[in-house]
Amino acid sequence: LNNCGSNNRRPIIMSATKLGQKTITRRAEECRVSDLIRYTNESNRLILAAKNESKVSNLHRSNAIARVASEKMTQENDGKKELKKAREVFLKEQEDGFAIAISQRKSDEVKAEKEIQRILETSEELKELEQRLKTAYVNKERAA
């Protein structure tokens, strides 16, 4: 029995040795795979960081362009507002000038009419001429 038992043990001991070697080989392989996974993960992380850096740079550039365009538009709008305000002031002044000129002309016309009326009422020569015209008209009517 000892022979059988020792025969049974030897293959087990050899199996244990092979098992140890396989374990060492498997652990070495696992370390290698783990290192490769870490390397791949780090590489992917760096690629993603580079892409994000590029996106951030593009975003900053786009924001700067948009800011410049916005400032330009604001300046144009301000210029248009100033031009519109200047035009409105000019038109208001022109309208006021026209109103003053019309008022002055009306006032002058009223003064002229009053002067004519005063001259008509006070001039003896005009009264005589008016009387002669009336008489001539009446005579013409009778003659006809």
C-alpha positions in Angstrom: 0.0 0.0 0.0 2.8 2.3 0.7 3.9 2.0 -2.9 0.5 2.9 -4.1 0.2 5.7 -1.7 3.6 7.0 -2.6 2.8 6.7 -6.2 -0.3 8.7 -5.7 1.6 11.3 -3.8 4.3 11.9 -6.3 2.0 12.9 -9.1 0.2 15.2 -6.7 3.5 16.8 -5.7 4.4 17.3 -9.3 1.0 18.7 -9.9 1.5 21.1 -7.1 4.8 22.2 -8.7 3.2 22.6 -12.0 0.3 24.3 -10.3 2.7 26.7 -8.7 4.4 27.4 -12.0 1.0 27.9 -13.7 -0.1 30.2 -10.8 3.1 32.2 -11.2 2.7 32.3 -15.0 -1.0 33.2 -14.6 -0.2 36.0 -12.1 2.5 37.3 -14.4 0.0 37.2 -17.2 -2.6 38.9 -15.0 -0.1 41.6 -14.1 0.8 42.1 -17.8 -3.0 42.3 -18.7 -3.6 44.7 -15.7 -0.7 46.8 -16.9 -2.0 46.8 -20.4 -5.5 47.8 -19.2 -4.0 50.6 -17.0 -2.0 51.8 -20.0 -5.1 51.7 -22.3 -7.2 53.5 -19.7 -4.5 56.2 -19.2 -4.1 56.5 -23.0 -7.9 56.8 -23.4 -8.0 59.4 -20.6 -5.2 61.4 -22.3 -7.0 61.2 -25.7 -10.2 62.4 -24.1 -8.3 65.2 -22.3 -6.7 66.3 -25.6 -10.1 66.3 -27.3 -11.7 68.3 -24.5 -8.8 70.8 -24.6 -9.4 71.2 -28.3 -13.1 71.7 -27.7 -12.4 74.3 -25.0 -10.0 76.1 -27.3 -12.6 76.1 -30.0 -15.2 77.2 -27.6 -13.0 80.1 -26.4 -12.4 81.1 -30.0 -16.1 80.9 -30.8 -17.0 83.0 -27.8 -14.4 85.6 -28.7 -15.7 85.8 -32.2 -19.3 86.1 -30.9 -18.2 88.8 -28.4 -16.6 90.8 -31.2 -19.6 90.4 -33.4 -21.9 91.5 -30.5 -19.8 94.6 -29.8 -19.8 95.5 -33.4 -23.5 95.1 -33.6 -23.9 97.2 -30.5 -21.7 99.9 -31.9 -23.7 99.9 -35.2 -27.0 100.1 -33.2 -25.6 102.9 -31.1 -24.5 104.7 -34.3 -28.0 104.2 -35.8 -29.6 105.5 -32.7 -27.4 108.6 -32.7 -28.1 109.2 -36.3 -31.8 108.8 -35.8 -31.7 111.1 -32.8 -29.7 113.7 -34.8 -32.2 113.4 -37.6 -35.2 113.9 -35.2 -33.5 116.9 -33.7 -32.9 118.4 -37.1 -36.5 117.8 -38.2 -37.8 119.3 -34.9 -35.7 122.4 -35.4 -36.8 122.6 -39.0 -40.5 122.3 -38.1 -40.1 124.9 -35.3 -38.4 127.2 -37.9 -41.3 126.7 -40.3 -43.8 127.3 -37.5 -42.1 130.5 -36.6 -41.9 131.6 -40.2 -45.6 130.8 -40.8 -46.6 132.6 -37.6 -44.4 135.6 -38.6 -45.9 135.7 -42.1 -49.5 135.5 -40.7 -48.7 138.3 -38.2 -47.3 140.4 -41.0 -50.4 139.8 -43.1 -52.6 140.8 -40.2 -50.5 143.9 -39.7 -50.7 144.8 -43.4 -54.5 144.3 -43.5 -54.9 146.5 -40.4 -52.7 149.1 -42.1 -54.7 149.0 -45.3 -57.9 149.2 -43.3 -56.6 152.2 -41.3 -55.5 153.9 -44.5 -58.9 153.3 -46.1 -60.7 154.6 -43.1 -58.6 157.7 -42.7 -57.8 158.8 -46.3 -60.2 161.5 -47.5 -59.0 161.0 -51.1 -59.9 157.4 -51.1 -63.3 158.2 -49.6 -63.9 160.7 -52.4 -62.7 158.2 -55.1 -65.1 155.6 -53.6 -67.9 158.0 -53.7 -67.2 158.9 -57.3 -67.0 155.2 -58.3 -70.4 154.6 -56.7 -71.9 157.5 -58.5 -70.5 156.5 -61.8 -71.8 153.0 -61.3 -75.3 154.2 -60.4 -75.2 156.5 -63.5 -74.1 153.7 -65.7 -77.0 151.6 -64.4 -79.5 154.3 -65.0 -78.2 154.9 -68.5 -78.4 151.3 -69.5 
